[in-house]
């Protein structure tokens, strides 16, 4: 029988997540599976509790391709980190919410023990989420940086005082140029993150689309756009821009953008895989997250 390796991702600086991680590691061991910790976390957990010292380390003893699944103890930010750790491996990510009502976590901490047992029994479904492929090209058209995003790729001004001058291109055709604080290119998953704060549309996760949202644009035609999933979106930093910009992907990976830089965003060939135990209607997630008023609803006849 093949050895089963499960990644556990949690914050070592929070007492509740350390306790939860200990329970998950013990449950995995009791079931005959091999718990794995990310390299940066292993030392921190081992200092807190020696029981973590002999847990396998991702990237040292265990490669990402050997993982069956990742269990994440935390909010959406921790899930984004886990998605980065398992990128390219095919391992799905199961989020266990440790306090904040997020959109990616599957269950709350109260159901953690049952969730681990269902993972052991392989009693879960896998939901694939559209991700973005992001490339930065220089003035000569050479690719100088490549990355990906689950939530969004954002081109922003690097200086607080100055805005950037951009031209937006969709499917190889220029759409409009204007000065702005930045541009957000979002997936449906990211539509409730930065895109939402910028005034972009909320997109149900089952919809395959890409949102393009200007930030504080100085232009008449600078409305949020929703384009097809196979569209190519390019944002060029016009050379007349006074200053530099910066690319951020999921708020985790960044690259400086000098005038003349071109950011090309497309659908990634690799989706992000989320493990689901009991999928919740997205409408319910919205109501919980934003405390939306639903009193008086009588339901469909």
C-alpha positions as CSV (number, residue, x, y, z in Angstrom):
1,X,0.0,0.0,0.0
2,X,1.4,3.4,-1.0
3,X,2.3,5.8,1.8
4,X,-0.1,8.7,2.2
5,X,1.4,12.1,2.8
6,X,-0.8,15.0,4.0
7,X,0.6,18.5,4.2
8,X,-0.5,20.5,7.3
9,X,-0.3,24.3,6.9
10,X,-0.9,26.6,10.0
11,X,0.4,29.6,11.8
12,X,2.9,28.6,14.6
13,X,2.4,32.0,16.2
14,X,-1.2,31.4,17.2
15,X,-1.9,29.2,20.1
16,X,-5.3,27.9,18.8
17,X,-3.7,26.9,15.4
18,X,-0.8,25.1,17.2
19,X,-3.3,23.1,19.3
20,X,-5.3,22.4,16.1
21,X,-2.2,21.3,14.2
22,X,-1.2,19.0,17.0
23,X,-4.6,17.3,16.8
24,X,-4.4,17.0,13.1
25,X,-0.9,15.5,13.1
26,X,-1.9,13.0,15.8
27,X,-5.0,12.0,13.9
28,X,-3.1,11.5,10.7
29,X,-0.4,9.4,12.5
30,X,-3.1,7.3,14.2
31,X,-4.6,6.6,10.8
32,X,-1.3,5.5,9.3
33,X,-0.7,8.6,7.2
34,X,2.4,10.7,7.1
35,X,1.9,14.3,8.2
36,X,4.1,16.9,6.5
37,X,5.0,20.5,7.4
38,X,6.3,23.3,5.2
39,X,10.0,23.9,5.8
40,X,9.6,27.4,7.2
41,X,7.0,26.2,9.7
42,X,8.8,23.0,10.9
43,X,11.4,24.7,13.1
44,X,8.8,27.0,14.7
45,X,6.4,24.2,15.6
46,X,9.3,22.0,16.9
47,X,10.4,24.7,19.3
48,X,6.9,24.9,20.7
49,X,6.2,21.2,21.0
50,X,8.9,18.4,20.5
51,X,6.2,16.2,19.0
52,X,6.5,18.2,15.8
53,X,10.3,17.6,15.6
54,X,10.0,14.3,13.7
55,X,7.2,15.4,11.3
56,X,8.4,15.2,7.7
57,X,9.4,18.4,5.9
58,X,8.1,19.5,2.6
59,X,10.9,20.1,0.1
60,X,13.4,18.1,2.1
61,X,12.1,14.6,2.8
62,X,8.8,15.0,0.8
63,X,8.4,16.6,-2.6
64,X,5.1,18.4,-3.4
65,X,4.4,15.8,-6.1
66,X,4.2,13.2,-3.4
67,X,1.4,14.9,-1.4
68,X,-2.1,13.6,-1.5
69,X,-3.8,16.6,0.0
70,X,-3.1,19.8,2.1
71,X,-5.1,20.5,5.3
72,X,-5.0,24.3,6.0
73,X,-5.8,25.7,9.5
74,X,-6.6,29.3,9.0
75,X,-8.3,31.9,6.8
76,X,-8.1,32.7,3.1
77,X,-4.6,34.1,3.4
78,X,-3.2,30.8,4.8
79,X,-5.1,28.9,2.1
80,X,-3.5,31.1,-0.6
81,X,-0.1,30.2,0.9
82,X,-1.0,26.5,0.9
83,X,-2.1,26.8,-2.8
84,X,1.3,28.2,-3.5
85,X,3.1,25.4,-1.7
86,X,1.3,22.7,-3.6
87,X,1.2,24.5,-7.0
88,X,1.8,22.0,-9.8
89,X,1.4,18.9,-7.7
90,X,-2.3,18.3,-8.2
91,X,-2.9,18.0,-4.5
92,X,-6.2,19.6,-3.4
93,X,-6.4,22.0,-0.5
94,X,-8.9,21.6,2.3
95,X,-9.4,24.8,4.4
96,X,-10.5,24.6,8.0
97,X,-11.6,28.0,9.2
98,X,-10.0,29.1,12.5
99,X,-12.1,32.2,13.3
100,X,-12.6,34.4,10.3
101,X,-15.5,33.9,7.8
102,X,-13.6,33.4,4.6
103,X,-14.7,32.3,1.1
104,X,-12.1,29.5,0.6
105,X,-12.3,27.6,3.9
106,X,-14.6,24.6,3.7
107,X,-15.5,24.0,7.3
108,X,-15.2,25.6,10.8
109,X,-12.8,24.4,13.5
110,X,-15.7,22.6,15.4
111,X,-15.8,20.0,12.6
112,X,-12.1,19.5,12.4
113,X,-11.9,16.0,13.8
114,X,-14.6,14.7,11.5
115,X,-12.9,16.5,8.5
116,X,-9.6,14.7,9.2
117,X,-11.4,11.3,9.3
118,X,-13.1,12.1,6.0
119,X,-9.8,13.0,4.5
120,X,-8.4,9.6,5.6
121,X,-11.5,7.9,4.1
122,X,-11.0,10.0,0.9
123,X,-14.6,11.1,1.4
124,X,-14.5,14.5,-0.3
125,X,-15.0,16.1,-3.7
126,X,-12.5,18.2,-5.6
127,X,-13.6,21.6,-7.0
128,X,-11.4,23.2,-9.6
129,X,-11.0,27.0,-9.5
130,X,-9.8,29.1,-12.5
131,X,-6.4,30.5,-11.9
132,X,-4.4,33.2,-13.8
133,X,-1.1,32.9,-15.7
134,X,0.8,36.2,-15.4
135,X,3.8,37.4,-17.5
136,X,5.8,40.6,-17.4
137,X,7.5,41.7,-20.6
138,X,10.0,44.5,-21.0
139,X,10.1,47.2,-23.8
140,X,11.8,44.7,-26.1
141,X,9.0,42.2,-25.6
142,X,11.1,39.7,-23.6
143,X,9.5,37.8,-20.7
144,X,11.3,39.0,-17.6
145,X,9.0,37.5,-14.9
146,X,6.3,34.8,-14.7
147,X,3.9,33.8,-12.0
148,X,0.3,32.9,-11.3
149,X,-2.6,34.0,-9.2
150,X,-5.8,32.4,-7.7
151,X,-7.4,35.7,-6.6
152,X,-6.0,38.5,-8.7
153,X,-3.1,40.1,-10.4
154,X,-2.8,43.8,-9.7
155,X,-0.8,46.5,-11.4
156,X,-0.4,49.4,-8.9
157,X,1.5,52.7,-8.6
158,X,4.7,52.3,-6.6
159,X,4.6,55.8,-5.3
160,X,1.8,57.2,-3.2
161,X,2.0,60.7,-4.8
162,X,1.9,59.7,-8.5
163,X,-0.6,57.8,-10.6
164,X,0.4,55.5,-13.4
165,X,-0.5,55.9,-17.1
166,X,-1.7,52.6,-18.7
167,X,-3.3,51.3,-21.8
168,X,-5.6,48.3,-21.5
169,X,-5.6,45.7,-24.2
170,X,-8.2,42.8,-24.6
171,X,-7.4,40.0,-27.0
172,X,-4.7,41.9,-28.8
173,X,-6.7,45.0,-29.4
174,X,-6.2,48.3,-27.4
175,X,-9.3,49.3,-25.4
176,X,-8.4,52.6,-23.7
177,X,-5.6,54.5,-22.0
178,X,-5.9,56.6,-18.8
179,X,-4.2,57.6,-15.6
180,X,-5.1,55.5,-12.5
181,X,-3.9,54.2,-9.2
182,X,-3.9,50.7,-10.7
183,X,-5.7,47.9,-12.4
184,X,-7.1,44.7,-10.9
185,X,-7.4,41.5,-13.0
186,X,-9.5,39.1,-11.0
187,X,-10.8,35.5,-11.1
188,X,-14.3,34.6,-9.9
189,X,-12.6,33.3,-6.7
190,X,-10.9,36.7,-6.2
191,X,-14.1,38.7,-7.0
192,X,-14.8,38.9,-3.2
193,X,-11.3,40.1,-2.4
194,X,-9.5,43.1,-3.9
195,X,-11.9,43.2,-6.8
196,X,-14.8,43.7,-4.4
197,X,-13.1,46.5,-2.6
198,X,-12.4,48.2,-5.9
199,X,-16.0,48.2,-6.9
200,X,-15.8,45.2,-9.2
201,X,-18.6,42.6,-9.6
202,X,-19.2,39.6,-7.4
203,X,-18.8,36.5,-9.7
204,X,-20.1,33.1,-8.6
205,X,-17.3,30.6,-8.5
206,X,-19.1,28.4,-11.1
207,X,-18.8,31.2,-13.7
208,X,-15.8,31.0,-15.9
209,X,-14.8,34.6,-16.5
210,X,-12.1,37.3,-15.8
211,X,-12.9,40.7,-14.3
212,X,-10.8,43.8,-15.2
213,X,-11.3,46.7,-12.7
214,X,-9.6,50.1,-12.8
215,X,-8.5,51.7,-9.5
216,X,-9.4,55.5,-9.3
217,X,-9.1,56.0,-13.0
218,X,-9.2,59.4,-14.5
219,X,-11.3,58.6,-17.6
220,X,-14.9,58.5,-18.6
221,X,-14.7,54.9,-19.9
222,X,-13.1,53.2,-17.0
223,X,-15.8,50.8,-15.8
224,X,-15.3,47.2,-14.5
225,X,-15.2,44.7,-17.4
226,X,-16.0,41.0,-17.4
227,X,-14.4,39.1,-20.2
228,X,-14.4,35.4,-21.3
229,X,-12.2,32.9,-19.6
230,X,-10.0,32.5,-22.7
231,X,-9.4,36.2,-23.2
232,X,-6.0,37.7,-23.0
233,X,-5.7,40.9,-20.9
234,X,-2.7,43.1,-21.2
235,X,-1.8,46.2,-19.2
236,X,1.0,48.4,-20.6
237,X,2.8,50.9,-18.5
238,X,3.0,53.9,-20.9
239,X,6.5,55.3,-21.2
240,X,5.1,58.7,-20.3
241,X,4.4,57.4,-16.8
242,X,6.2,59.5,-14.2
243,X,7.5,56.9,-11.8
244,X,7.2,53.1,-11.6
245,X,4.5,50.6,-10.9
246,X,4.5,47.2,-9.2
247,X,2.7,43.9,-9.9
248,X,1.2,42.0,-7.0
249,X,-0.3,38.5,-7.4
250,X,-2.6,37.4,-4.5
251,X,-0.8,40.0,-2.3
252,X,2.1,37.5,-2.0
253,X,4.4,37.8,-5.1
254,X,5.5,41.1,-6.6
255,X,7.6,42.5,-9.4
256,X,8.6,46.1,-10.2
257,X,7.3,47.6,-13.4
258,X,9.3,50.4,-15.1
259,X,7.7,52.6,-17.8
260,X,7.2,50.5,-20.9
261,X,6.6,47.2,-19.0
262,X,3.7,45.1,-20.2
263,X,1.7,42.7,-18.0
264,X,-0.1,39.9,-19.8
265,X,-2.8,37.9,-17.9
266,X,-4.5,34.8,-19.2
267,X,-6.2,31.8,-17.8
268,X,-3.7,29.4,-16.4
269,X,-3.6,25.8,-17.7
270,X,-3.4,24.7,-14.0
271,X,-6.5,25.3,-11.9
272,X,-6.4,25.4,-8.1
273,X,-8.0,22.3,-6.6
274,X,-10.1,22.8,-3.5
275,X,-11.3,19.8,-1.4
276,X,-14.9,20.0,-0.5
277,X,-16.7,17.9,2.2
278,X,-20.1,19.5,2.1
279,X,-20.3,22.3,-0.5
280,X,-22.1,25.3,0.8
281,X,-24.2,27.5,-1.5
282,X,-22.2,30.6,-2.5
283,X,-25.2,32.7,-1.6
284,X,-25.0,31.5,2.0
285,X,-21.3,32.4,2.1
286,X,-22.0,35.9,0.9
287,X,-24.8,36.4,3.5
288,X,-22.5,35.1,6.3
289,X,-19.4,37.1,5.2
290,X,-21.2,40.5,4.8
291,X,-24.0,40.0,7.3
292,X,-26.6,40.6,4.6
293,X,-30.2,41.2,5.8
294,X,-32.4,38.3,4.8
295,X,-35.1,38.7,7.4
296,X,-38.6,38.3,5.9
297,X,-37.5,35.8,3.2
298,X,-40.2,33.2,2.9
299,X,-38.5,30.9,0.4
300,X,-39.7,29.6,-2.9
301,X,-43.2,28.0,-3.0
